Amino acid sequence: MNIVVNGGSKGIGKETVAVLAKDPHNQILVTGRDEPALKKIADNCTNQNVSYTVIDLISLEKHSEYFKEQVYNRFSKVDILINNAGLLIVKDFIASGPDEGRQMMEANLFGPSTVIRILFPIMAKGSHIVNISSMGGYQGSAKYRGLAWYSASKAALAVLTECLAEEFSEFGISVNCLALGSVQTEMFESAFPGAKAMISPQEMAEFISEFAIKGNRYFNGKILPVALKNP
């Protein structure tokens, strides 16, 4: 399978790449902002089936042609897209400036949307788009102070998933969303200092990888909560 993991330089994304790369039949393109980290991931891959490209989702629209060339030069088709990248700035809504809110919307909604739009022409019947959201963006879940913009941006990504599943159904492309609960990542630790998650990035990566490969057999247009505790 040809797989694009958007946001894979660290945490859950990095571990997801590691899981998927164990299968030598997979070819993986991983994106992120940290070029040294991405290079290390590719260099350490035993099966030599990981390549990378550096993108910043906040400004992706301005560099969309560059990103398109990077993908199209590697793949004639994409079977799986995992939109894992995200930005979290912990700050009360009233204290947040307009730029901070816009940055999170760009990174968590508009950036992934641009990636989907670019890859869509080379996604065939049976392809699967997996958007990684958060329990913070899951309707009816507990909400936490300082996460208003982050939660709103992730909620928007979840609803976009439902809409695109309807639009893409005639092409046989499935779109699903995983709303993740607490995972012991740097992002979780910055949002909830001192809290301990019950799931490691490696464990969540195993689930995401399996879902990306098999989940579209059973789900389409679904927002699935993946959480053991709150937060």
Backbone bond lengths (Angstrom), bond angles and torsions (degrees), N, CA, C in turn:
res aa  C-N    CA-C-N  psi(-1)  N-CA   C-N-CA  omega(-1)  CA-C   N-CA-C  phi
1 M - - - 1.467 - - 1.524 110.55 -
2 N 1.314 116.07 146.53 1.459 121.95 172.47 1.525 107.97 -97.44
3 I 1.316 116.37 122.62 1.460 121.77 -170.23 1.521 110.25 -129.45
4 V 1.331 116.56 133.73 1.458 121.91 172.84 1.517 108.12 -111.32
5 V 1.330 116.43 123.31 1.465 122.13 175.37 1.520 107.10 -109.38
6 N 1.292 115.58 108.91 1.457 122.52 -176.75 1.529 109.03 -89.37
7 G 1.336 116.14 109.85 1.457 120.48 -176.96 1.512 111.09 92.24
8 G 1.328 116.22 69.25 1.455 119.17 -174.41 1.506 115.19 -130.20
9 S 1.325 117.29 24.37 1.460 119.08 -177.27 1.530 113.06 -82.61
10 K 1.350 116.91 -16.60 1.462 119.48 -179.98 1.525 109.35 -158.70
11 G 1.329 115.14 174.38 1.460 121.45 173.23 1.518 114.40 58.62
12 I 1.324 115.73 -138.62 1.455 122.01 -175.90 1.523 111.09 -62.08
13 G 1.330 117.11 -40.61 1.461 120.07 -179.67 1.509 112.64 -61.91
14 K 1.308 116.44 -44.99 1.467 121.25 178.24 1.520 111.09 -60.00
15 E 1.319 116.59 -45.65 1.462 120.57 -178.85 1.527 111.43 -68.57
16 T 1.323 117.29 -32.34 1.462 120.79 177.01 1.519 110.30 -65.25
17 V 1.317 117.01 -42.14 1.468 120.70 175.88 1.523 110.29 -59.46
18 A 1.331 116.46 -43.37 1.467 120.84 -179.24 1.527 111.60 -61.15
19 V 1.329 116.10 -41.14 1.464 119.75 179.38 1.530 110.59 -66.08
20 L 1.314 116.72 -48.71 1.464 121.07 -177.37 1.522 112.18 -65.34
21 A 1.332 116.26 -31.64 1.467 120.59 -177.60 1.523 112.69 -73.30
22 K 1.329 117.87 -12.23 1.464 120.33 177.75 1.525 111.66 -65.20
23 D 1.324 115.84 -25.80 1.464 120.44 177.68 1.527 107.93 -89.04
24 P 1.327 118.47 112.87 1.464 120.80 -177.02 1.522 113.70 -65.33
25 H 1.334 117.00 -14.29 1.460 120.42 178.54 1.526 111.81 -80.33
26 N 1.324 117.18 -13.25 1.464 121.36 177.21 1.521 110.53 -85.52
27 Q 1.313 115.81 138.64 1.457 122.52 169.57 1.523 107.00 -116.39
28 I 1.325 116.32 123.99 1.461 120.77 -170.13 1.520 110.77 -121.07
29 L 1.327 115.05 131.00 1.462 121.97 170.62 1.517 107.44 -110.50
30 V 1.323 116.45 119.99 1.460 121.03 -178.23 1.520 109.12 -110.90
31 T 1.325 116.71 140.04 1.459 122.03 179.58 1.518 110.80 -116.60
32 G 1.310 115.22 161.41 1.458 121.73 177.18 1.515 109.91 171.63
33 R 1.328 115.44 179.89 1.472 119.95 179.77 1.521 112.96 -96.75
34 D 1.327 117.38 -21.10 1.463 122.66 -173.47 1.531 109.82 -94.06
35 E 1.334 116.38 93.27 1.465 119.42 -175.40 1.527 113.28 -62.14
36 P 1.339 120.34 -44.43 1.469 118.79 177.97 1.526 112.71 -57.70
37 A 1.323 117.36 -40.27 1.463 120.93 179.48 1.522 110.81 -66.12
38 L 1.335 116.87 -42.09 1.461 120.97 178.99 1.522 111.16 -64.25
39 K 1.318 115.84 -42.37 1.468 120.43 179.63 1.527 110.65 -62.43
40 K 1.319 116.07 -40.18 1.465 120.59 179.48 1.532 110.85 -63.17
41 I 1.328 115.97 -41.30 1.462 120.32 178.55 1.523 110.35 -60.78
42 A 1.329 116.36 -46.65 1.466 120.80 -179.33 1.522 111.43 -65.71
43 D 1.330 116.60 -43.12 1.471 121.03 -177.45 1.524 112.19 -66.33
44 N 1.338 116.41 -32.50 1.463 120.53 -176.74 1.524 113.60 -86.35
45 C 1.323 116.55 -0.39 1.453 120.27 -178.30 1.526 110.55 -75.87
46 T 1.304 116.51 117.32 1.465 121.71 -176.68 1.520 112.63 -60.89
47 N 1.318 116.92 -39.58 1.464 120.76 -176.53 1.528 113.81 -85.99
48 Q 1.336 116.15 -0.32 1.465 121.37 178.79 1.526 111.66 52.02
49 N 1.315 116.12 43.23 1.462 120.80 -178.74 1.526 112.72 -120.47
50 V 1.335 115.46 23.49 1.461 120.92 177.91 1.525 109.31 -122.36
51 S 1.323 116.50 127.77 1.459 122.33 170.81 1.527 107.54 -123.53
52 Y 1.304 116.70 171.63 1.466 118.56 -175.38 1.518 111.49 -145.19
53 T 1.315 114.91 159.70 1.454 121.47 170.81 1.519 108.24 -143.81
54 V 1.308 116.25 142.75 1.465 122.06 -176.42 1.525 109.48 -91.63
55 I 1.319 116.35 121.21 1.463 121.45 174.56 1.521 109.46 -139.44
56 D 1.315 115.34 153.02 1.456 122.79 173.98 1.520 106.61 -116.80
57 L 1.318 117.40 113.46 1.459 121.03 -174.98 1.521 112.85 -61.83
58 I 1.319 117.02 -26.40 1.456 119.92 -178.78 1.528 111.02 -63.91
59 S 1.322 116.43 -32.09 1.466 120.23 -179.26 1.524 112.34 -118.33
60 L 1.332 117.09 21.34 1.462 120.51 -173.89 1.519 112.73 -62.10
61 E 1.311 117.49 -37.96 1.466 120.22 -177.98 1.527 111.46 -56.96
62 K 1.328 116.19 -36.04 1.469 120.30 -179.81 1.530 111.32 -71.71
63 H 1.318 116.32 -23.21 1.470 120.60 -176.09 1.523 111.04 -118.53
64 S 1.320 116.30 27.41 1.459 120.35 -174.51 1.527 112.16 -64.68
65 E 1.330 117.94 -35.18 1.463 120.28 179.85 1.526 111.16 -66.36
66 Y 1.326 115.80 -38.50 1.465 119.93 177.31 1.522 110.16 -62.32
67 F 1.334 116.26 -46.86 1.458 120.09 -179.63 1.525 110.71 -63.05
68 K 1.316 116.78 -41.63 1.462 120.72 178.32 1.522 111.01 -58.21
69 E 1.323 117.04 -44.71 1.468 120.81 178.42 1.520 111.32 -61.20
70 Q 1.334 116.22 -41.67 1.455 120.39 -179.38 1.525 111.79 -60.66
71 V 1.319 116.22 -41.42 1.467 120.15 -179.01 1.528 110.32 -75.09
72 Y 1.322 116.88 -49.59 1.456 121.10 -173.75 1.529 111.94 -67.03
73 N 1.328 117.13 -26.21 1.464 119.62 176.31 1.523 112.15 -72.12
74 R 1.335 116.08 -21.07 1.469 120.64 -179.46 1.522 112.10 -97.30
75 F 1.327 115.84 -40.93 1.459 120.42 -171.62 1.526 111.56 -123.78
76 S 1.332 115.82 139.48 1.463 120.74 169.97 1.525 110.03 -90.57
77 K 1.348 115.78 -17.08 1.460 121.02 174.18 1.524 108.43 -151.41
78 V 1.322 115.29 155.54 1.467 122.27 175.62 1.514 107.86 -121.45
79 D 1.332 116.27 125.24 1.465 121.43 -179.63 1.520 112.78 -89.85
80 I 1.336 116.06 -35.62 1.460 120.59 -177.15 1.517 109.75 -138.28
81 L 1.318 116.11 133.86 1.461 122.78 169.95 1.512 107.93 -120.82
82 I 1.330 116.22 124.61 1.457 121.67 174.86 1.527 107.86 -112.53
83 N 1.328 116.12 109.53 1.464 121.64 178.67 1.520 109.15 -88.59
84 N 1.334 115.31 88.45 1.457 121.02 -175.32 1.525 113.01 -99.82
85 A 1.317 117.58 -20.95 1.470 121.05 -173.05 1.523 111.89 -60.98
86 G 1.312 115.45 146.93 1.453 119.33 178.16 1.515 111.65 -164.84
87 L 1.317 115.04 159.94 1.462 122.15 179.07 1.519 109.03 -128.28
88 L 1.322 115.81 132.46 1.463 121.48 177.96 1.515 109.32 -127.11
89 I 1.336 115.41 123.73 1.464 122.43 170.97 1.518 106.00 -120.35
90 V 1.320 116.88 113.23 1.466 120.86 -177.24 1.528 108.72 -84.22
91 K 1.324 114.43 112.17 1.469 119.20 -176.76 1.522 108.71 -165.58
92 D 1.333 116.60 140.33 1.460 119.84 176.03 1.522 110.47 -57.71
93 F 1.313 116.22 146.48 1.466 121.47 -178.21 1.521 112.07 -56.33
94 I 1.325 116.67 -46.59 1.465 120.34 -177.42 1.521 111.22 -65.96
95 A 1.316 116.86 -32.78 1.469 120.65 -179.31 1.527 112.40 -81.21
96 S 1.317 117.01 -14.15 1.463 120.47 -177.55 1.519 111.06 -77.56
97 G 1.321 115.20 137.54 1.456 119.89 173.95 1.517 109.92 -83.06
98 P 1.327 117.51 164.74 1.468 120.30 -179.03 1.520 112.90 -62.20
99 D 1.319 117.35 -29.99 1.459 119.62 -178.98 1.527 111.73 -67.40
100 E 1.329 116.65 -37.13 1.466 119.47 -178.67 1.526 111.35 -66.12
101 G 1.318 115.89 -42.23 1.452 119.61 177.48 1.516 111.44 -63.92
102 R 1.318 116.45 -42.82 1.463 120.35 179.99 1.526 111.66 -66.08
103 Q 1.317 117.04 -37.24 1.473 120.05 178.45 1.518 110.88 -61.77
104 M 1.330 116.13 -43.19 1.459 118.75 179.85 1.516 111.34 -68.47
105 M 1.329 117.42 -37.79 1.462 119.63 176.39 1.531 111.25 -64.96
106 E 1.315 116.64 -39.35 1.470 120.24 178.16 1.522 110.96 -64.21
107 A 1.334 116.26 -46.74 1.467 120.34 -175.89 1.519 112.50 -72.94
108 N 1.323 117.39 -36.75 1.458 120.95 -171.03 1.525 114.33 -98.66
109 L 1.334 117.23 -16.03 1.463 120.40 -179.57 1.524 112.46 -126.91
110 F 1.319 116.94 -61.64 1.460 119.35 -173.09 1.525 112.59 -69.83
111 G 1.331 117.37 -36.36 1.459 120.35 177.43 1.521 111.99 -61.90
112 P 1.340 118.06 -54.88 1.462 119.52 176.10 1.531 112.59 -57.79
113 S 1.323 117.29 -35.77 1.469 120.46 178.47 1.525 110.62 -62.63
114 T 1.338 116.22 -40.80 1.462 119.90 178.18 1.518 111.22 -65.47
115 V 1.326 116.54 -40.54 1.469 120.37 177.28 1.531 110.35 -59.04
116 I 1.318 116.66 -45.22 1.467 120.56 179.32 1.522 110.35 -60.94
117 R 1.315 116.59 -46.09 1.466 120.40 -178.38 1.525 111.78 -61.18
118 I 1.339 116.49 -37.63 1.464 120.80 -179.43 1.525 111.46 -71.20
119 L 1.327 116.81 -39.13 1.461 120.38 -175.67 1.525 113.56 -84.13
120 F 1.299 117.62 -21.25 1.460 121.53 -175.07 1.539 113.60 -50.13
121 P 1.327 119.95 -44.29 1.472 119.01 -177.18 1.523 114.40 -61.91
122 I 1.337 118.37 -20.70 1.464 119.49 -179.81 1.537 111.32 -112.96
123 M 1.318 115.51 21.68 1.467 120.40 173.15 1.523 107.86 -105.46
124 A 1.334 116.66 120.35 1.456 121.87 -175.21 1.526 111.27 -99.18
125 K 1.309 115.50 -179.78 1.460 121.63 176.44 1.530 109.82 -55.67
126 G 1.311 116.19 131.74 1.458 121.30 -177.98 1.512 114.09 97.20
127 S 1.335 117.45 -6.55 1.465 120.91 178.73 1.531 110.27 -71.25
128 H 1.324 114.93 159.02 1.465 120.26 -175.87 1.520 110.01 -136.55
129 I 1.322 116.05 125.41 1.460 122.89 173.19 1.521 108.02 -105.01
130 V 1.332 116.52 123.96 1.460 121.55 178.82 1.528 108.33 -117.23
131 N 1.318 116.13 113.02 1.460 121.59 176.74 1.523 109.01 -94.69
132 I 1.325 115.46 130.15 1.461 120.21 179.95 1.528 109.21 -96.93
133 S 1.318 114.90 110.94 1.456 121.92 178.28 1.526 108.74 -106.59
134 S 1.303 116.83 -155.87 1.462 122.16 -175.27 1.521 109.23 -143.68
135 M 1.323 116.14 153.47 1.458 119.43 172.95 1.522 110.96 -60.94
136 G 1.332 115.82 -23.77 1.465 119.51 175.05 1.516 112.33 -63.55
137 G 1.331 116.95 -24.47 1.453 121.39 178.42 1.517 113.41 -103.26
138 Y 1.322 116.53 10.29 1.460 121.56 -178.92 1.523 108.91 -92.77
139 Q 1.329 116.78 123.23 1.461 121.23 -174.39 1.524 111.61 -60.48
140 G 1.324 115.97 129.32 1.455 121.67 178.58 1.510 114.62 91.52
141 S 1.347 117.54 -7.77 1.464 120.09 179.21 1.520 110.28 -80.81
142 A 1.332 115.75 165.26 1.462 120.42 176.96 1.529 109.54 -63.69
143 K 1.316 116.44 143.05 1.465 122.06 178.34 1.531 108.88 -116.82
144 Y 1.355 115.17 157.31 1.450 119.50 -172.23 1.520 110.83 -132.25
145 R 1.322 114.03 145.96 1.454 120.74 -178.57 1.527 110.72 -61.22
146 G 1.311 115.40 140.57 1.457 121.56 177.45 1.512 114.20 88.60
147 L 1.345 116.94 -3.33 1.461 120.55 -175.87 1.528 113.13 -116.58
148 A 1.334 116.41 20.81 1.464 119.63 -174.53 1.528 112.12 -59.98
149 W 1.320 116.85 -52.34 1.467 119.64 -177.82 1.529 111.26 -66.79
150 Y 1.309 116.34 -41.98 1.458 119.73 179.50 1.523 110.47 -60.74
151 S 1.324 116.41 -49.04 1.455 120.62 -178.72 1.523 111.32 -62.74
152 A 1.326 116.52 -40.25 1.468 120.09 -179.95 1.524 111.10 -64.68
153 S 1.329 116.21 -40.38 1.466 119.40 -179.40 1.527 111.23 -67.87
154 K 1.323 116.79 -37.48 1.461 120.15 178.95 1.537 111.27 -73.11
155 A 1.322 116.99 -32.64 1.464 120.22 174.67 1.526 109.99 -64.50
156 A 1.326 116.29 -39.71 1.461 120.40 178.63 1.525 111.11 -63.58
157 L 1.335 117.02 -39.11 1.460 120.84 177.73 1.526 110.61 -63.91
158 A 1.321 116.56 -37.50 1.465 120.66 178.98 1.522 111.21 -64.53
159 V 1.324 117.19 -45.37 1.467 120.37 179.86 1.527 110.67 -68.46
160 L 1.324 117.05 -36.25 1.460 120.11 174.76 1.527 109.95 -57.34
161 T 1.324 116.49 -39.14 1.463 121.47 177.93 1.522 111.27 -55.94
162 E 1.321 116.51 -48.36 1.464 120.79 -179.59 1.522 111.38 -60.99
163 C 1.332 115.94 -41.76 1.466 120.25 -178.20 1.524 111.50 -68.27
164 L 1.340 116.75 -42.97 1.461 119.68 -178.03 1.528 111.35 -69.93
165 A 1.320 117.45 -32.05 1.466 119.92 176.72 1.526 109.94 -59.36
166 E 1.314 116.15 -38.72 1.469 120.34 178.06 1.531 110.66 -69.13
167 E 1.331 116.77 -45.06 1.455 120.53 -178.70 1.523 112.83 -66.23
168 F 1.323 116.37 -37.29 1.467 120.68 -173.32 1.529 113.37 -90.34
169 S 1.325 117.35 -5.21 1.464 119.89 -174.64 1.524 111.70 -60.46
170 E 1.312 117.70 -35.56 1.467 120.00 -178.95 1.526 112.25 -67.30
171 F 1.340 116.52 -17.39 1.461 120.95 178.59 1.532 112.18 -97.76
172 G 1.324 116.55 -2.49 1.455 120.30 -179.56 1.513 113.83 76.32
173 I 1.329 117.03 20.17 1.461 121.80 178.75 1.522 108.70 -100.11
174 S 1.322 116.64 123.26 1.467 121.31 179.85 1.525 110.34 -92.49
175 V 1.334 115.36 144.53 1.466 121.56 178.44 1.518 108.16 -133.15
176 N 1.329 116.20 120.58 1.457 121.07 178.45 1.526 110.45 -131.88
177 C 1.318 115.19 165.17 1.463 121.00 -177.37 1.524 109.73 -133.96
178 L 1.319 115.78 130.49 1.460 121.92 174.48 1.521 109.09 -104.56
179 A 1.320 116.64 117.38 1.463 122.07 177.92 1.528 107.81 -93.55
180 L 1.308 115.55 100.84 1.464 120.39 -172.92 1.521 111.85 -81.14
181 G 1.318 114.36 141.07 1.446 120.85 171.15 1.519 109.76 -89.33
182 S 1.319 116.79 -151.93 1.461 121.05 -173.89 1.531 111.29 -71.17
183 V 1.318 115.15 127.57 1.456 124.45 174.34 1.523 106.35 -132.95
184 Q 1.309 117.69 139.44 1.463 121.41 -172.76 1.533 111.34 -74.66
185 T 1.325 115.34 74.40 1.466 122.48 178.66 1.524 109.83 -115.07
186 E 1.324 116.13 171.22 1.464 120.66 176.01 1.524 110.64 -60.91
187 M 1.324 116.55 -37.94 1.462 120.12 -179.57 1.527 110.95 -64.72
188 F 1.332 116.79 -43.27 1.458 120.59 178.36 1.521 110.55 -62.94
189 E 1.320 116.19 -42.40 1.462 120.39 -178.27 1.527 111.91 -65.72
190 S 1.344 117.31 -33.33 1.456 120.00 178.05 1.524 111.24 -72.60
191 A 1.333 116.89 -31.33 1.465 120.85 -179.84 1.521 111.67 -80.28
192 F 1.342 116.13 -35.41 1.470 121.01 -176.02 1.530 109.70 -132.65
193 P 1.336 117.29 74.28 1.470 120.45 -177.74 1.525 111.66 -57.29
194 G 1.326 114.67 130.58 1.457 119.86 177.95 1.515 114.74 88.00
195 A 1.325 117.22 -14.34 1.463 120.08 179.42 1.522 110.20 -76.57
196 K 1.311 116.66 151.37 1.454 122.15 178.82 1.527 109.97 -119.32
197 A 1.311 115.53 125.11 1.459 120.65 178.32 1.523 109.98 -85.82
198 M 1.317 116.06 155.42 1.454 121.42 -179.81 1.532 111.98 -89.12
199 I 1.317 116.34 -9.65 1.465 120.90 -176.57 1.518 109.44 -121.91
200 S 1.322 116.55 136.02 1.462 121.83 177.07 1.530 109.79 -89.62
201 P 1.336 117.75 161.38 1.466 119.76 175.63 1.527 112.25 -57.29
202 Q 1.325 116.76 -36.78 1.460 120.32 179.85 1.527 111.59 -64.33
203 E 1.325 116.44 -42.32 1.463 120.17 179.63 1.522 111.34 -65.67
204 M 1.333 116.71 -42.15 1.457 119.63 179.11 1.524 110.88 -67.47
205 A 1.323 116.01 -35.45 1.465 120.03 178.99 1.522 111.28 -62.88
206 E 1.323 116.85 -37.25 1.464 120.50 177.17 1.527 110.05 -60.77
207 F 1.315 115.94 -44.37 1.464 120.00 -179.04 1.526 111.13 -65.99
208 I 1.332 116.44 -47.28 1.471 120.63 -178.32 1.525 110.49 -60.85
209 S 1.314 116.64 -43.40 1.461 120.73 -178.69 1.524 111.33 -61.38
210 E 1.335 115.70 -47.05 1.466 119.14 -179.94 1.523 110.91 -64.89
211 F 1.331 116.37 -39.98 1.461 119.88 179.55 1.526 110.86 -65.20
212 A 1.321 116.65 -40.81 1.464 120.27 -179.38 1.522 111.20 -61.55
213 I 1.322 116.64 -36.19 1.464 121.33 -177.57 1.527 112.12 -81.25
214 K 1.330 117.31 -38.14 1.468 120.31 -171.55 1.528 114.81 -116.33
215 G 1.332 117.40 -17.83 1.462 120.36 -171.21 1.510 115.38 -61.52
216 N 1.333 117.27 -30.13 1.462 119.53 -177.96 1.531 112.90 -72.64
217 R 1.338 116.88 -6.23 1.470 119.42 173.06 1.533 110.65 -72.47
218 Y 1.331 115.73 -23.75 1.458 120.27 -171.89 1.529 114.01 -122.55
219 F 1.337 117.37 -18.25 1.460 120.27 -174.87 1.524 110.90 -133.94
220 N 1.326 114.81 147.73 1.461 121.48 169.29 1.524 108.46 -155.27
221 G 1.333 115.70 132.28 1.450 120.40 179.99 1.508 113.94 71.34
222 K 1.325 116.51 24.29 1.463 120.35 -175.48 1.535 111.28 -106.08
223 I 1.339 114.65 144.53 1.464 121.95 172.09 1.523 105.74 -108.20
224 L 1.327 115.84 109.48 1.454 121.00 -171.56 1.526 110.78 -108.47
225 P 1.333 118.27 117.38 1.466 120.31 176.23 1.532 110.31 -71.23
226 V 1.328 115.52 133.70 1.471 121.26 179.56 1.525 106.76 -126.89
227 A 1.315 116.38 87.08 1.467 120.12 -173.30 1.521 111.06 -152.37
228 L 1.337 115.58 141.83 1.452 121.42 175.84 1.520 112.07 -104.35
229 K 1.347 116.34 -25.30 1.464 119.35 -178.38 1.525 109.78 -148.28
230 N 1.310 115.32 170.58 1.451 121.88 -176.25 1.526 109.43 -131.00
231 P 1.345 121.59 113.17 1.471 124.43 8.40 1.504 111.13 -78.65
